[in-house]
Amino acid sequence: MDTLPKLSFCMTDQEMKAIEQLRQRLGHEGVLRNRSEIIRAAIMHLYQLSNDDLISAAEKAVQLKPGRKRIQKI
């Protein structure tokens, strides 16, 4: 297998909870998946949508400010 690129991005608490809930739902059905697999499955699902459905889904996503918040050291 080729080397896979690593990406870093931020998600809201609600999005992280949704990923965990999806993992639990799959787990109850005997299908164990990690977070990356859940996200890749979601991407493939989005890829198969019509343009109108894709736009509708994209409009529901929260737009976050790029970059990380700086944590002040005390």
Backbone hydrogen bonds, N-H to C=O, Kabsch-Sander energy under -0.5 kcal/mol:
donor,donor_aa,acceptor,acceptor_aa,energy
16,M,12,T,-2.2
17,K,13,D,-2.5
18,A,14,Q,-2.1
19,I,15,E,-2.0
20,E,16,M,-2.2
21,Q,17,K,-2.6
22,L,18,A,-2.4
23,R,19,I,-2.4
24,Q,20,E,-2.4
25,R,21,Q,-2.6
26,L,22,L,-2.5
27,G,23,R,-2.6
28,H,24,Q,-2.4
29,E,25,R,-0.8
29,E,26,L,-1.0
30,G,27,G,-1.8
31,V,26,L,-2.8
32,L,30,G,-0.6
33,R,31,V,-0.6
38,I,34,N,-1.9
39,I,35,R,-2.5
40,R,36,S,-2.7
41,A,37,E,-2.2
42,A,38,I,-2.2
43,I,39,I,-2.3
44,M,40,R,-2.2
45,H,41,A,-2.1
46,L,42,A,-2.6
47,Y,43,I,-2.4
48,Q,44,M,-1.0
48,Q,45,H,-0.6
49,L,46,L,-1.4
54,L,50,S,-2.7
55,I,51,N,-2.6
56,S,52,D,-2.2
57,A,53,D,-2.4
58,A,54,L,-2.6
59,E,55,I,-2.2
60,K,56,S,-0.7
60,K,57,A,-0.8
61,A,57,A,-0.6
61,A,58,A,-0.9
64,L,62,V,-0.7
72,Q,70,R,-0.6
